[in-house]
Amino acid sequence: MSTEGRVKDKVCLVTGASSGIGKGIAELFAEEGASVILADVQEEKGLEVAEQIKSKGHTASFFKLDVSDETAWINIVEYALATYKKLDVLVNNAGIGFVKSILDMTVSELRRVMSINVEGVFLGVKHAVPAMKRNGERGGSIINVSSNMIYIPMKRQSAYCMSKSSVGIFTKVAAMEFAPDRIRVNTVYPGFTETAILDVAFKEAEKLGKGREEMMAMFGQSNLLGYVGKPVDIAHPVLFLASDEARFVTAADFVVDGGELWQRGGLENEMDKAAAAK
């Protein structure tokens, strides 16, 4: 079903947009009529994605952004206002994670995850909101991407789970603070999705003698629908939250995981069995 133009004429900034979920969101926004600013530390890949979007007749640009750098955030918002005259939507998608037990983790590793996954979201909201306030009654929409792991955490993922839990509760506070300005703030919680972040799990699985195809099948079995999601599966709910269709939606939690919350258990059990057998 075609829904062309659901974010027509909106200016949308998407972080972590060079690949994975962020790339899927940026592409879908552009197809639906938005002017998209792709932000990422991966400049070469980001420029390539922006060019691909423009080659299809859509409006897109790339801006190199380290989400943990406040000056970079100030610069990208200024760029949005100078180039497109406004900012309507911010998707805080950029994030990192790694697999390591609590006792083996260093403080510097923990701080690295928190600086990107938590401080990056805080800085995005802090500097995007003043620009969105200039929209008056039109307000704006902020979508923060967390993870369904805050509901079903996994061993050796403490830094990632801690950071994504922070994103969820921070979103609620931001939604309360900025509701008078008609700025809606919501959270999306993806499950296993075909992105580069799964490579972390694949590397861990290789140590246990499991191949990529076997792991993909196992990840698929961890949800009710029986397959791993694709970036576009996450992008569509984000599109809804960015659009005026969601004008009465704020401080909401959107779990997009194929029903993983109600199915998983077998996945971690299998990983534990394989680890114990090594």
C-alpha positions in Angstrom: 0.0 0.0 0.0 1.4 3.4 -1.0 1.5 6.1 1.7 3.6 8.6 -0.3 4.1 11.9 1.4 3.6 11.0 5.1 6.5 13.3 6.0 6.3 15.5 3.0 8.1 18.8 3.4 9.5 17.9 6.9 13.2 18.2 7.6 14.4 15.1 9.4 17.8 14.4 11.0 18.8 10.8 11.5 21.8 9.7 13.4 23.7 6.5 12.7 22.3 6.8 9.1 25.2 5.3 7.2 24.0 1.7 7.7 21.5 -0.6 9.3 18.4 0.8 10.9 19.4 4.4 10.5 20.0 3.9 6.7 16.6 2.2 6.4 14.9 5.1 8.2 16.6 7.8 6.1 15.7 6.0 2.9 12.1 5.6 3.9 11.8 9.2 5.1 13.2 10.5 1.8 10.7 8.3 -0.2 7.9 9.8 1.9 8.8 13.3 0.9 11.2 14.5 3.7 14.4 16.4 3.3 16.8 14.1 5.2 20.1 14.9 6.9 22.1 11.7 7.4 24.5 12.0 10.3 27.2 9.5 11.2 30.9 9.2 12.0 31.3 7.0 8.9 31.7 9.7 6.4 32.4 7.7 3.2 29.5 5.4 3.7 27.2 8.2 4.7 28.0 10.2 1.6 27.4 7.2 -0.5 24.0 6.6 1.0 23.1 10.3 0.6 24.1 10.1 -3.1 22.0 7.0 -3.6 19.0 8.7 -2.1 19.5 11.8 -4.3 19.9 9.7 -7.4 16.3 8.6 -6.9 15.1 12.2 -7.0 14.8 12.7 -3.3 16.4 15.4 -1.0 19.3 14.3 1.2 22.6 15.5 2.6 25.3 14.1 4.8 26.9 15.6 7.9 29.7 14.0 9.8 28.6 13.7 13.4 30.1 12.1 16.5 27.0 12.1 18.7 29.1 12.3 21.9 30.6 15.6 20.8 28.4 18.6 21.9 30.1 21.0 19.5 29.3 18.7 16.6 25.6 18.7 17.7 25.6 22.5 17.7 27.1 22.6 14.3 24.6 20.1 12.7 21.6 21.9 14.0 23.0 25.2 12.7 23.5 23.4 9.4 19.9 22.2 9.3 18.6 25.7 10.0 20.9 27.3 7.5 20.3 24.8 4.7 16.6 23.8 5.2 15.4 26.7 7.4 13.9 24.4 10.0 14.1 21.1 11.9 11.0 18.9 12.3 12.2 15.5 13.2 15.1 14.0 15.1 15.8 10.2 15.2 18.4 9.4 17.8 19.4 6.0 16.3 23.3 5.9 16.6 24.5 3.3 19.1 27.2 0.8 19.9 27.5 -2.4 22.0 29.8 -5.3 22.7 29.6 -8.7 24.4 31.6 -8.9 27.6 30.9 -10.1 31.2 30.7 -7.5 34.0 33.9 -8.7 35.6 35.9 -8.5 32.4 34.6 -5.1 31.4 36.7 -2.0 32.0 35.4 1.4 33.1 36.6 3.0 29.9 34.6 0.5 27.8 31.5 1.2 29.8 32.0 4.9 29.5 32.4 4.6 25.7 29.0 2.9 25.4 27.3 5.4 27.7 28.8 8.4 25.9 27.3 7.3 22.6 24.1 5.6 23.6 23.1 7.9 26.4 25.0 11.2 26.2 24.4 11.2 22.4 20.7 11.0 22.9 20.7 13.7 25.6 22.8 16.1 23.4 20.5 15.5 20.4 17.4 16.4 22.4 19.1 19.3 24.1 20.1 21.0 20.8 17.3 19.9 18.5 14.5 21.2 20.8 15.3 24.9 20.6 15.2 24.6 16.8 11.9 22.7 16.9 10.4 25.4 19.2 10.8 27.8 16.3 8.1 25.8 14.5 5.4 27.1 16.8 2.2 25.1 16.8 3.7 22.6 14.4 6.1 21.5 17.0 8.3 18.5 16.2 8.9 14.8 16.8 11.8 13.1 18.4 12.2 9.3 18.2 14.8 7.7 20.4 15.9 4.2 19.4 16.4 1.9 22.4 16.3 -1.9 22.4 13.9 -4.7 23.6 16.9 -5.9 25.7 15.7 -3.5 28.4 12.8 -6.0 28.8 14.6 -9.2 28.1 18.3 -8.6 28.9 21.0 -11.0 28.0 24.2 -12.1 29.8 27.4 -10.3 28.8 25.4 -7.3 27.5 25.3 -5.2 30.7 26.7 -2.0 29.2 24.3 -2.1 26.3 21.3 -2.9 28.4 22.2 -0.2 31.0 22.5 2.4 28.3 19.3 1.5 26.4 17.4 1.4 29.7 18.5 5.0 30.3 17.3 6.0 26.9 13.8 4.7 27.6 13.3 6.6 30.9 15.0 9.8 29.6 12.4 9.8 26.7 9.6 10.0 29.2 11.1 12.9 31.0 11.7 14.7 27.7 8.2 14.1 26.6 6.8 15.7 29.8 9.1 18.7 29.6 8.4 19.5 25.9 4.8 18.7 25.5 3.8 22.3 26.0 5.9 23.1 22.9 4.0 20.4 20.8 7.3 18.4 20.6 6.5 14.7 20.9 9.1 12.3 22.2 8.7 8.6 21.8 10.9 5.4 22.0 11.2 2.5 19.6 12.5 -0.8 20.9 13.8 -3.0 18.1 14.5 -6.7 18.5 17.0 -8.7 16.5 17.4 -6.9 13.1 19.7 -7.6 10.1 22.3 -4.9 10.8 26.0 -4.7 11.5 25.5 -4.8 15.2 24.6 -8.5 14.8 28.2 -9.0 13.7 29.1 -8.8 17.4 26.8 -11.7 18.1 28.2 -13.6 15.1 31.8 -13.2 16.3 30.8 -14.5 19.7 29.0 -17.4 18.1 32.0 -18.3 16.1 33.9 -19.0 19.3 31.2 -21.5 20.1 31.4 -23.2 16.8 28.2 -21.7 15.3 28.0 -20.3 11.8 26.2 -17.2 10.5 23.3 -19.1 8.9 22.8 -21.2 12.0 22.8 -18.1 14.1 20.3 -16.3 11.8 18.0 -19.2 12.1 18.3 -19.2 15.9 17.7 -15.5 16.1 14.6 -16.0 13.9 13.3 -18.7 16.2 13.6 -16.3 19.2 10.4 -14.4 18.1 6.9 -15.4 17.3 7.1 -14.6 13.6 10.1 -16.9 13.0 12.5 -14.6 11.2 14.9 -11.7 11.8 13.6 -8.3 11.1 15.1 -6.0 8.4 15.8 -2.3 8.8 12.7 -1.3 6.9 10.6 -3.2 9.5 11.9 -0.8 12.2 11.7 2.2 9.8 8.0 2.0 9.2 7.0 2.5 12.9 9.5 5.3 13.1 7.9 6.9 10.1 4.5 6.8 11.8 5.9 8.5 14.9 7.6 11.2 12.7 4.4 11.9 10.8 1.4 14.0 11.7 -0.6 10.8 12.0 1.0 10.4 15.4 0.2 13.9 16.6 -1.5 12.6 19.7 1.3 10.1 20.6 4.0 11.0 23.0 5.9 9.3 25.9 5.0 6.0 24.2 6.9 2.8 23.9 6.9 1.0 20.5 8.3 -2.6 20.7 9.1 -3.8 17.2 10.6 -7.3 17.6 8.3 -9.8 16.0 6.9 -10.8 19.4 10.3 -11.6 20.8 9.3 -10.5 24.2 6.9 -13.4 24.4 9.0 -16.1 22.7 12.6 -15.7 23.7 14.4 -17.9 26.2 15.5 -20.6 24.0 18.2 -18.4 22.3 20.1 -17.7 25.4 19.7 -21.2 26.7 21.3 -22.5 23.5 24.2 -20.0 23.7 24.8 -21.0 27.3 24.8 -24.7 26.4 27.3 -24.2 23.6 29.5 -22.1 25.9 29.4 -24.8 28.6 30.3 -27.5 26.1 33.5 -25.6 25.0 
